[in-house]
Amino acid sequence: MSNPVAASSIVLILLIVTPPAWGHDDPWLTPFERSGGVRTPRYDETMEYCGRLAAASPWVHVTSFGTSPQGRSLPLVILSNTQAWDPAAARASGKAVILVQSGIHAGEIDGKDASLMLMRNIAVRKTLASLLDSTVLLFVPIFNVDGHERFGPYNRINQNGPEETGWRVSAQNLNLNRDYMKAEAPEMQAMLRLFTSWLPDLAVDCHVTDGIDFQYDITYAAETGPSMDPGVSRWIDEELLPPAIAAVENAGHKVFYYVFPREDHDLSKGLTSGASAPRFSTGYGAAQNRPFILIETHMLKPYRMRVEGTYHFLRGLIAAVNSHPSNLKARVRQADEVFAGGRGRGGRTLPLLFGLGQRSTPRLFLGVRQQVEKSTLSGGERIRYFPDTMSVTVPFYDDVTVADSVVIPFAYLVPQEWRFVAEKLAIHGVRMERLKEQMTAEIESYRFNNVRLPSNSFEGRQLPEYTVTPYRERRSFPRGTIVVPTAQRAGKVLMHLLEPRGPDSFAAWGFFNAIFEQKEYAEAYVMEEIGARLLSEDPVLKREYEETLRRDTVLARSPGARLNWLYTHSPWRDPFRNVYPVARLMERAPLVTETWRPDGGQAVPTTRSR
């Protein structure tokens, strides 16, 4: 005899998990829904559907935030029940602004189809209309539009659907989710201008995983460690994620944190989850004092399941903010004020690099049976996954530690010839000034040591390896020197860019590689005479030279290298080689400046003491 209670429970679960029947006579079905959950629409289909939403609802506004390298419009769909179509109107409304971006990796397109359904249910069907009570929603359904239109069935070998999808990177072969700081791609420059003008209180980045197999169809990540403001971290952990995750689980999905195995072949060694560098969306959000939630659906799950899981996660995140928007707005405002009010200075430090501690906590992990075998194809070991499920308790390592930090200066001084610095800082919303008069001050800067340039490139750039040594000197700065005060809302971002030890600094990305190049040299017959004289007159230099020859056998065997060593230690050497051109102003100093923008904005004279 059947159990009526159990039967009713099954019916209830099915009602939660399964969307209403997708009848083809429903004009508001998305292309994804019309296909039975196996297909994603092309760019033109997507924009046609967004245009229909805008025509049907006064709550929807379709616009563009830029143009791709191949000339496509970068779409932005704004949802607001008060028609807050610009940042000023959104701020005046007092509502929380939420940005949802999809397709930064255009092959990972679950978020686009989830967003189309969510926008429809909010603004047209109005089954979720209340989500706009306290929010203004910004949807970027396709970020990497050119990669999206590199469409085909063979673009994601690791992924189970859709039938065809776009390509991972942009038309310029740039990974946009490595570009948040260096901002080289036109698409990313447009996104950063969108971000800094709207300054969303919460942002969401929709992806699909690669990596190991497991039972979960949804994983997520958020910066809540030392890279993020503590108040914002508490809000994420206490007010945002618990109700959002509950919404996804109540809809029948399995959710876990976005993790990596410590050892690919042995799950018992544990799982790790650390801090993201600011080149990634979540790390960039932390630098901008904004929670940036990463959604990573599991690549091997069916496309329909992944899209529906993303839909429920987005719905849950928006609902959590919508219920108490003032709490989030207060947290990000307080985080901004730490730097804007100068409270980040006065001997305080900013973490730049992060690591993982040795502490772990036991976590139940829903995995699948795996077996390590010898591969006859590759000759190495291979992992074979089986459909059998297993539940195992493993150590979870998520104790993020600070590996390197730097004292916050009062300002940075950038020689005007390095104009790219100002141009890129402006894209990130950084405020700058310019010296109106020459100034002399005690400053701190860096010398680069052990510089090595790789033979290959990463994201189109040569990333140098180096160490730095700080030094102090009194230096004069001419009129026109760019002044970048740290007492501003974007203070964390500008420091990550200007501190060479930061993993995503301009120096780390190779923008200053020219300073490592030797431009002047000595002829061998000249250096033979001068070098001998220098060694005879300077016993300290002689000892250093002989010690270098003993230590560096490669140099010792090269006559040219030996003579060049003597040249670079002579009075004729280039004193600016391997010297960082950006200076740190550590103490207050009288500065006669004018506000300045590299795009030619109007200058306003100011006199300040830093």
C-alpha positions as CSV (number, residue, x, y, z in Angstrom):
1,M,0.0,0.0,0.0
2,S,1.3,3.4,-0.9
3,N,2.2,6.0,1.7
4,P,0.1,9.1,1.0
5,V,2.4,11.3,3.1
6,A,5.5,10.1,1.1
7,A,3.6,10.6,-2.1
8,S,2.6,14.1,-1.3
9,S,6.2,14.9,-0.4
10,I,7.3,13.7,-3.8
11,V,4.7,15.8,-5.5
12,L,5.9,18.8,-3.5
13,I,9.5,18.2,-4.4
14,L,8.6,17.9,-8.1
15,L,6.7,21.2,-8.0
16,I,9.8,22.9,-6.5
17,V,12.3,21.3,-8.8
18,T,10.5,21.1,-12.1
19,P,9.4,24.4,-13.8
20,P,5.9,24.6,-15.3
21,A,5.4,22.6,-18.4
22,W,7.0,24.3,-21.4
23,G,4.2,24.5,-24.0
24,H,5.4,25.8,-27.3
25,D,2.4,28.0,-27.6
26,D,3.7,30.2,-24.7
27,P,5.2,33.3,-26.4
28,W,7.5,34.0,-23.4
29,L,9.4,30.8,-23.5
30,T,13.1,31.5,-23.9
31,P,15.0,29.8,-26.7
32,F,16.5,27.5,-24.1
33,E,13.1,26.5,-22.8
34,R,11.8,25.9,-26.3
35,S,14.6,23.5,-27.0
36,G,13.8,21.4,-24.0
37,G,16.8,22.7,-22.1
38,V,19.5,21.6,-24.5
39,R,20.2,24.7,-26.6
40,T,21.4,28.3,-25.9
41,P,20.5,31.1,-28.3
42,R,22.9,33.1,-30.5
43,Y,23.7,36.7,-29.9
44,D,20.9,38.1,-32.2
45,E,18.3,35.7,-30.7
46,T,19.3,36.8,-27.2
47,M,19.1,40.5,-28.0
48,E,15.7,40.0,-29.8
49,Y,14.3,38.4,-26.7
50,C,15.7,41.2,-24.5
51,G,14.1,43.7,-26.8
52,R,10.8,41.9,-26.5
53,L,11.0,42.1,-22.7
54,A,11.6,45.9,-22.9
55,A,8.7,46.4,-25.3
56,A,6.4,44.4,-23.0
57,S,7.4,45.9,-19.7
58,P,8.1,49.5,-18.5
59,W,10.4,47.9,-15.9
60,V,13.0,46.8,-18.6
61,H,15.5,49.0,-20.4
62,V,17.9,47.6,-22.9
63,T,21.1,49.6,-23.6
64,S,24.8,49.1,-24.3
65,F,27.8,49.7,-22.2
66,G,30.4,49.5,-25.0
67,T,31.5,47.9,-28.3
68,S,33.5,44.8,-28.8
69,P,36.6,44.6,-31.0
70,Q,34.5,43.0,-33.7
71,G,32.0,45.8,-33.5
72,R,29.2,44.1,-31.5
73,S,27.3,46.0,-28.9
74,L,27.9,45.0,-25.3
75,P,24.4,44.5,-23.9
76,L,23.2,45.8,-20.6
77,V,19.6,45.1,-19.5
78,I,18.4,47.2,-16.5
79,L,15.4,46.2,-14.4
80,S,13.8,48.8,-12.2
81,N,10.2,49.4,-11.2
82,T,11.0,53.1,-10.8
83,Q,12.8,53.4,-14.2
84,A,16.2,54.1,-12.6
85,W,18.0,53.8,-15.9
86,D,21.3,55.5,-14.9
87,P,23.6,55.5,-11.8
88,A,22.3,58.8,-10.5
89,A,18.7,57.7,-10.6
90,A,19.6,54.4,-8.9
91,R,21.4,56.2,-6.1
92,A,18.5,58.6,-5.7
93,S,16.2,55.6,-5.3
94,G,18.0,54.4,-2.2
95,K,17.8,50.8,-3.6
96,A,20.6,48.3,-3.7
97,V,22.2,47.8,-7.1
98,I,23.0,44.3,-8.2
99,L,25.0,43.4,-11.2
100,V,24.7,39.9,-12.8
101,Q,27.2,39.1,-15.6
102,S,27.2,36.0,-17.7
103,G,29.4,34.8,-20.5
104,I,32.8,36.3,-19.5
105,H,33.8,32.8,-20.7
106,A,31.4,32.6,-23.5
107,G,31.4,28.8,-23.6
108,E,30.2,28.8,-20.0
109,I,26.8,30.4,-20.8
110,D,24.4,29.0,-18.1
111,G,24.0,32.4,-16.6
112,K,22.7,33.9,-19.8
113,D,19.7,31.5,-20.1
114,A,19.0,31.7,-16.4
115,S,19.0,35.5,-16.6
116,L,16.6,35.6,-19.5
117,M,14.1,33.4,-17.5
118,L,14.6,35.5,-14.4
119,M,14.1,38.8,-16.1
120,R,10.9,37.5,-17.7
121,N,9.5,36.2,-14.4
122,I,10.3,39.5,-12.7
123,A,9.1,42.0,-15.3
124,V,6.6,40.3,-17.6
125,R,5.0,37.4,-15.8
126,K,5.6,39.2,-12.5
127,T,5.7,36.1,-10.4
128,L,8.9,37.5,-8.9
129,A,8.0,41.2,-9.2
130,S,8.7,41.8,-5.5
131,L,12.4,41.3,-6.2
132,L,12.4,44.9,-7.5
133,D,10.9,46.4,-4.4
134,S,14.3,47.3,-3.0
135,T,16.7,46.6,-5.8
136,V,17.8,47.8,-9.2
137,L,19.1,44.9,-11.3
138,L,21.8,45.2,-14.0
139,F,22.1,42.1,-16.3
140,V,24.9,41.6,-18.7
141,P,23.6,38.5,-20.5
142,I,26.7,38.1,-22.7
143,F,30.0,39.8,-21.6
144,N,32.4,38.2,-24.1
145,V,30.1,38.8,-27.2
146,D,32.8,38.0,-29.8
147,G,33.8,34.8,-28.2
148,H,30.0,33.9,-27.9
149,E,29.7,34.1,-31.7
150,R,32.6,31.8,-32.2
151,F,29.8,29.2,-32.0
152,G,30.0,25.5,-32.4
153,P,29.6,22.0,-30.9
154,Y,33.4,21.5,-30.1
155,N,34.2,24.5,-27.9
156,R,33.9,23.0,-24.5
157,I,35.4,19.4,-24.4
158,N,34.9,19.1,-20.7
159,Q,31.2,20.3,-20.7
160,N,27.9,18.4,-20.9
161,G,25.9,20.8,-23.1
162,P,24.5,22.9,-24.5
163,E,24.5,21.4,-28.0
164,E,26.5,24.4,-29.3
165,T,28.1,27.2,-27.4
166,G,30.7,30.0,-27.7
167,W,34.5,30.1,-27.1
168,R,36.3,30.8,-23.8
169,V,38.2,33.9,-24.7
170,S,37.7,37.1,-26.7
171,A,38.4,37.7,-30.4
172,Q,41.8,39.1,-29.3
173,N,42.5,35.7,-27.6
174,L,42.4,37.4,-24.1
175,N,40.8,35.7,-21.1
176,L,38.6,38.5,-19.7
177,N,38.6,36.9,-16.3
178,R,42.3,37.6,-16.1
179,D,42.0,41.2,-17.2
180,Y,40.2,43.0,-14.4
181,M,43.4,44.8,-13.3
182,K,45.5,45.2,-16.4
183,A,42.4,46.2,-18.3
184,E,43.7,45.6,-21.8
185,A,40.6,44.2,-23.6
186,P,38.1,46.8,-24.9
187,E,35.3,44.7,-23.4
188,M,36.9,44.9,-19.9
189,Q,37.6,48.6,-20.1
190,A,33.9,49.1,-20.9
191,M,32.9,46.8,-18.0
192,L,35.1,48.6,-15.5
193,R,33.6,52.0,-16.6
194,L,30.2,50.4,-16.1
195,F,31.3,49.1,-12.7
196,T,32.8,52.3,-11.4
197,S,29.9,54.5,-12.6
198,W,27.2,52.3,-11.1
199,L,29.2,50.9,-8.2
200,P,26.9,47.9,-7.7
201,D,26.4,46.9,-4.1
202,L,26.6,43.2,-5.1
203,A,27.9,41.6,-8.2
204,V,27.5,38.0,-9.5
205,D,29.7,36.2,-12.0
206,C,28.3,33.1,-13.7
207,H,30.6,30.3,-14.8
208,V,30.8,26.5,-15.4
209,T,33.6,24.5,-13.7
210,D,36.4,22.4,-15.0
211,G,38.1,20.0,-12.7
212,I,37.1,16.9,-10.7
213,D,33.8,15.1,-10.7
214,F,31.4,15.1,-7.8
215,Q,27.6,15.0,-7.0
216,Y,27.1,18.8,-6.6
217,D,25.6,20.6,-9.6
218,I,26.2,24.1,-8.1
219,T,29.4,25.4,-6.5
220,Y,30.1,29.0,-5.4
221,A,32.8,31.2,-4.0
222,A,33.1,34.6,-2.3
223,E,35.9,36.6,-0.8
224,T,35.4,36.7,3.0
225,G,39.0,36.5,4.2
226,P,41.7,39.2,4.8
227,S,41.3,40.5,1.2
228,M,37.8,41.7,2.0
229,D,36.6,44.4,4.4
230,P,35.6,42.6,7.6
231,G,32.1,44.2,7.8
232,V,31.3,43.1,4.2
233,S,32.7,39.6,4.9
234,R,30.3,39.2,7.9
235,W,27.4,40.3,5.8
236,I,28.3,37.7,3.1
237,D,28.6,34.9,5.6
238,E,25.7,35.8,7.8
239,E,23.0,37.5,5.7
240,L,23.6,36.7,2.0
241,L,24.8,33.1,1.6
242,P,22.7,31.2,4.1
243,P,19.3,32.2,2.6
244,A,20.6,32.1,-1.0
245,I,22.0,28.6,-0.6
246,A,18.8,27.5,1.1
247,A,16.8,28.7,-1.9
248,V,19.0,26.6,-4.2
249,E,18.8,23.5,-2.0
250,N,15.0,23.8,-1.5
251,A,14.7,23.7,-5.3
252,G,16.4,20.3,-5.3
253,H,20.0,21.2,-6.1
254,K,23.2,20.1,-4.3
255,V,25.5,23.0,-3.4
256,F,29.1,23.1,-2.2
257,Y,31.9,25.7,-2.0
258,Y,34.1,26.0,-5.1
259,V,37.1,23.8,-4.2
260,F,40.1,22.1,-5.6
261,P,41.7,18.8,-4.4
262,R,45.0,19.1,-2.7
263,E,46.1,16.1,-4.6
264,D,44.2,15.2,-7.8
265,H,44.6,11.4,-7.3
266,D,43.8,11.3,-3.6
267,L,40.6,13.0,-2.3
268,S,41.5,11.9,1.3
269,K,44.3,14.5,1.3
270,G,41.6,17.2,1.4
271,L,40.1,20.1,-0.4
272,T,41.3,23.7,-0.7
273,S,39.7,27.0,-1.2
274,G,41.8,30.2,-1.1
275,A,41.8,33.9,-1.9
276,S,41.5,35.1,-5.5
277,A,44.0,37.6,-6.9
278,P,42.3,40.9,-8.1
279,R,42.8,39.8,-11.8
280,F,39.7,37.6,-11.2
281,S,36.1,38.9,-10.7
282,T,35.9,37.9,-7.0
283,G,39.3,39.3,-6.1
284,Y,38.6,42.5,-8.0
285,G,35.3,42.9,-6.0
286,A,37.3,42.6,-2.8
287,A,39.6,45.4,-4.0
288,Q,36.6,47.5,-4.8
289,N,35.0,46.7,-1.4
290,R,32.1,44.9,-3.1
291,P,30.9,41.3,-2.7
292,F,31.4,39.5,-6.0
293,I,29.8,36.1,-5.9
294,L,31.1,33.4,-8.2
295,I,28.6,30.8,-9.4
296,E,30.3,27.7,-10.9
297,T,27.9,25.0,-12.1
298,H,29.3,21.6,-12.5
299,M,30.5,20.9,-16.1
300,L,29.3,17.2,-16.2
301,K,25.7,17.9,-15.1
302,P,23.0,18.2,-17.9
303,Y,22.6,21.8,-19.2
304,R,19.0,22.1,-18.1
305,M,20.0,21.2,-14.5
306,R,22.8,23.7,-14.5
307,V,20.7,26.6,-15.9
308,E,17.9,25.9,-13.4
309,G,20.4,25.8,-10.6
310,T,21.9,29.1,-11.7
311,Y,18.4,30.6,-11.9
312,H,17.6,29.6,-8.3
313,F,20.9,30.8,-7.0
314,L,20.4,34.2,-8.7
315,R,16.9,34.4,-7.4
316,G,18.1,33.5,-3.9
317,L,20.9,36.1,-3.9
318,I,18.6,38.9,-5.1
319,A,15.9,38.0,-2.6
320,A,18.4,38.0,0.3
321,V,19.5,41.6,-0.7
322,N,16.0,42.7,-1.4
323,S,14.8,41.7,2.1
324,H,17.4,43.9,3.9
325,P,19.1,46.2,1.3
326,S,20.1,48.8,3.9
327,N,22.4,46.3,5.6
328,L,24.4,45.7,2.5
329,K,24.5,49.4,1.5
330,A,25.8,50.3,5.0
331,R,28.5,47.7,4.9
332,V,30.0,48.7,1.5
333,R,29.7,52.4,2.4
334,Q,31.6,51.9,5.6
335,A,34.3,49.9,3.7
336,D,34.6,52.7,1.2
337,E,35.0,55.2,4.0
338,V,38.0,53.4,5.5
339,F,40.2,54.5,2.6
340,A,38.2,57.6,1.5
341,G,38.5,59.1,4.9
342,G,42.2,58.4,5.1
343,R,41.7,55.9,7.9
344,G,43.7,53.3,5.9
345,R,46.9,55.3,6.4
346,G,49.0,56.2,9.4
347,G,51.2,53.1,9.5
348,R,48.5,50.6,8.6
349,T,49.2,47.9,6.0
350,L,47.3,46.5,3.0
351,P,47.6,42.8,2.3
352,L,48.8,42.1,-1.2
353,L,49.5,38.3,-1.3
354,F,47.7,35.5,0.3
355,G,48.3,31.9,1.2
356,L,46.7,29.0,2.9
357,G,47.4,27.9,6.5
358,Q,47.8,24.4,7.7
359,R,44.6,24.4,9.7
360,S,41.6,22.4,8.3
361,T,38.1,21.5,9.3
362,P,36.4,18.2,8.5
363,R,33.7,18.5,5.9
364,L,31.3,16.0,4.4
365,F,31.8,15.9,0.7
366,L,29.4,14.2,-1.8
367,G,31.8,12.7,-4.3
368,V,31.7,9.9,-6.8
369,R,33.8,6.7,-6.8
370,Q,37.1,7.2,-8.6
371,Q,40.0,4.9,-9.5
372,V,43.6,5.7,-10.4
373,E,44.8,3.5,-13.3
374,K,47.8,3.3,-15.6
375,S,47.0,4.9,-18.9
376,T,48.0,3.1,-22.1
377,L,47.4,6.3,-24.0
378,S,49.5,8.8,-22.2
379,G,51.8,6.4,-20.3
380,G,51.0,8.2,-17.0
381,E,48.3,7.8,-14.4
382,R,44.7,8.5,-15.2
383,I,41.6,9.0,-13.0
384,R,38.5,7.1,-13.9
385,Y,35.2,8.3,-12.4
386,F,32.2,6.0,-11.9
387,P,28.5,6.8,-11.5
388,D,28.6,5.3,-8.0
389,T,28.1,8.0,-5.4
390,M,30.0,8.2,-2.1
391,S,29.9,10.4,0.9
392,V,33.3,11.0,2.5
393,T,34.5,13.3,5.3
394,V,37.7,15.1,4.2
395,P,39.8,17.9,5.6
396,F,38.8,21.3,4.2
397,Y,41.6,23.9,4.0
398,D,40.2,27.4,3.7
399,D,42.3,29.3,6.3
400,V,43.5,32.2,4.2
401,T,46.6,33.9,5.5
402,V,48.5,37.1,4.5
403,A,51.7,36.2,2.8
404,D,52.8,39.8,2.0
405,S,51.6,43.3,2.9
406,V,52.8,46.9,2.5
407,V,52.5,50.0,4.5
408,I,49.9,52.4,3.0
409,P,51.5,55.7,1.9
410,F,49.9,59.0,1.8
411,A,50.2,59.3,-2.0
412,Y,52.0,57.9,-5.0
413,L,54.0,60.2,-7.4
414,V,54.0,59.1,-11.0
415,P,56.3,60.8,-13.6
416,Q,54.1,62.2,-16.3
417,E,55.9,60.3,-19.0
418,W,54.4,57.1,-17.7
419,R,51.0,58.3,-18.8
420,F,49.5,54.8,-19.2
421,V,49.4,54.6,-15.4
422,A,47.0,57.5,-15.2
423,E,44.9,56.2,-18.2
424,K,44.4,52.8,-16.6
425,L,43.9,54.2,-13.1
426,A,41.1,56.4,-14.5
427,I,39.3,53.3,-15.9
428,H,39.3,51.8,-12.4
429,G,37.7,55.0,-11.0
430,V,40.8,56.3,-9.3
431,R,41.0,60.1,-8.7
432,M,44.2,61.8,-9.5
433,E,45.8,65.2,-9.2
434,R,48.8,66.9,-10.9
435,L,51.6,69.1,-9.5
436,K,51.3,72.7,-10.4
437,E,54.7,73.5,-9.1
438,Q,58.0,71.7,-8.7
439,M,58.3,69.9,-5.3
440,T,61.1,68.3,-3.4
441,A,60.3,65.7,-0.8
442,E,61.6,62.6,1.1
443,I,60.1,59.6,-0.7
444,E,60.3,55.8,-0.7
445,S,60.7,53.7,-3.8
446,Y,62.0,50.3,-5.0
447,R,65.0,48.8,-6.8
448,F,64.4,45.6,-8.7
449,N,66.8,42.7,-8.2
450,N,67.2,39.3,-9.8
451,V,65.1,40.3,-12.8
452,R,64.3,37.5,-15.2
453,L,62.1,37.8,-18.3
454,P,60.4,34.7,-19.6
455,S,60.7,33.5,-23.1
456,N,56.9,32.9,-23.4
457,S,54.0,35.1,-22.8
458,F,50.8,35.0,-20.6
459,E,47.7,36.8,-21.7
460,G,49.8,38.4,-24.4
461,R,52.4,39.9,-21.9
462,Q,55.8,38.9,-20.6
463,L,55.5,38.6,-16.9
464,P,58.9,39.4,-15.3
465,E,60.2,37.7,-12.2
466,Y,62.0,39.9,-9.6
467,T,62.5,40.8,-6.0
468,V,62.4,44.4,-4.8
469,T,64.4,46.3,-2.2
470,P,62.9,49.5,-0.8
471,Y,65.0,52.6,-0.4
472,R,64.5,56.2,0.7
473,E,65.9,59.4,-0.9
474,R,65.1,63.1,-1.2
475,R,63.9,63.7,-4.8
476,S,62.6,66.6,-6.8
477,F,59.4,66.2,-8.9
478,P,58.7,68.6,-11.7
479,R,55.4,70.4,-12.5
480,G,53.0,67.9,-14.2
481,T,53.9,64.9,-12.0
482,I,50.8,62.8,-11.4
483,V,49.7,62.6,-7.7
484,V,47.6,59.6,-6.7
485,P,46.3,60.1,-3.1
486,T,45.4,56.9,-1.3
487,A,42.7,58.6,0.7
488,Q,39.9,57.8,-1.7
489,R,37.3,55.1,-2.2
490,A,39.4,53.1,-4.7
491,G,42.5,53.2,-2.6
492,K,42.9,49.4,-2.4
493,V,42.7,49.1,-6.2
494,L,45.3,51.8,-6.9
495,M,47.7,50.2,-4.4
496,H,47.3,46.7,-5.9
497,L,48.2,48.3,-9.3
498,L,51.1,50.5,-8.1
499,E,52.8,48.2,-5.6
500,P,55.3,46.0,-7.5
501,R,55.0,43.1,-5.1
502,G,51.3,42.8,-5.8
503,P,50.5,39.9,-8.2
504,D,48.5,42.1,-10.5
505,S,50.5,45.3,-10.3
506,F,51.5,47.1,-13.5
507,A,55.1,45.9,-12.8
508,A,54.0,42.3,-12.4
509,W,52.1,42.4,-15.7
510,G,55.2,43.7,-17.5
511,F,54.1,47.3,-18.1
512,F,57.4,48.6,-16.8
513,N,59.7,46.0,-18.5
514,A,61.5,48.8,-20.4
515,I,63.3,49.8,-17.2
516,F,65.0,46.5,-17.0
517,E,66.7,46.9,-20.3
518,Q,70.3,48.1,-20.6
519,K,70.5,50.9,-23.2
520,E,74.1,52.0,-22.9
521,Y,77.2,49.9,-22.9
522,A,81.0,50.0,-23.1
523,E,83.2,48.7,-25.9
524,A,85.4,45.8,-24.7
525,Y,88.7,47.6,-25.4
526,V,87.5,50.6,-23.4
527,M,86.2,48.6,-20.5
528,E,89.5,46.5,-20.3
529,E,91.4,49.7,-19.4
530,I,88.8,51.3,-17.2
531,G,87.8,48.1,-15.4
532,A,91.4,47.4,-14.5
533,R,91.8,50.9,-13.1
534,L,88.6,50.6,-11.1
535,L,89.6,47.4,-9.5
536,S,93.0,48.7,-8.6
537,E,91.6,51.9,-7.0
538,D,88.6,50.3,-5.2
539,P,89.4,47.3,-3.0
540,V,85.7,46.9,-2.0
541,L,84.7,46.6,-5.7
542,K,87.5,44.2,-6.3
543,R,86.3,41.9,-3.5
544,E,82.8,42.0,-4.8
545,Y,83.9,41.2,-8.3
546,E,86.0,38.3,-7.2
547,E,83.2,36.9,-5.1
548,T,80.8,37.2,-8.0
549,L,83.1,35.2,-10.2
550,R,83.4,32.5,-7.6
551,R,79.6,32.4,-7.1
552,D,78.5,32.8,-10.7
553,T,80.4,30.3,-12.8
554,V,78.4,31.2,-16.0
555,L,79.4,34.8,-15.7
556,A,83.0,33.8,-14.9
557,R,83.3,31.9,-18.1
558,S,82.0,34.8,-20.3
559,P,84.5,37.6,-21.0
560,G,81.8,39.9,-22.3
561,A,79.6,39.3,-19.2
562,R,82.6,40.0,-16.9
563,L,83.3,43.3,-18.6
564,N,79.6,44.3,-18.6
565,W,79.5,43.5,-14.8
566,L,82.3,46.0,-14.3
567,Y,80.5,48.6,-16.5
568,T,77.3,48.3,-14.5
569,H,79.2,48.8,-11.3
570,S,81.1,51.9,-12.7
571,P,80.2,55.6,-12.5
572,W,79.1,55.3,-16.2
573,R,76.3,52.9,-15.4
574,D,72.6,53.9,-15.9
575,P,71.4,55.0,-12.4
576,F,67.8,54.6,-13.4
577,R,67.9,51.0,-14.7
578,N,66.0,48.6,-12.4
579,V,64.7,51.6,-10.4
580,Y,60.9,51.8,-10.0
581,P,59.8,55.2,-11.5
582,V,56.8,55.5,-9.1
583,A,57.5,57.1,-5.7
584,R,55.7,56.6,-2.4
585,L,55.1,59.7,-0.4
586,M,55.1,58.4,3.2
587,E,54.9,61.6,5.2
588,R,52.6,64.6,4.8
589,A,54.0,67.3,2.5
590,P,52.6,70.6,1.1
591,L,51.5,69.9,-2.4
592,V,50.2,72.5,-4.8
593,T,48.1,70.5,-7.2
594,E,45.2,70.6,-9.5
595,T,42.6,67.9,-10.0
596,W,43.3,66.2,-13.3
597,R,42.0,63.5,-15.6
598,P,44.0,61.9,-18.4
599,D,41.0,62.3,-20.7
600,G,41.4,66.1,-20.6
601,G,38.8,66.8,-17.9
602,Q,38.8,70.3,-16.4
603,A,41.5,71.0,-13.9
604,V,40.6,72.5,-10.5
605,P,43.5,74.1,-8.5
606,T,43.9,72.8,-5.0
607,T,46.5,73.3,-2.2
608,R,46.8,70.3,0.1
609,S,49.0,68.8,2.8
610,R,49.5,65.1,2.5
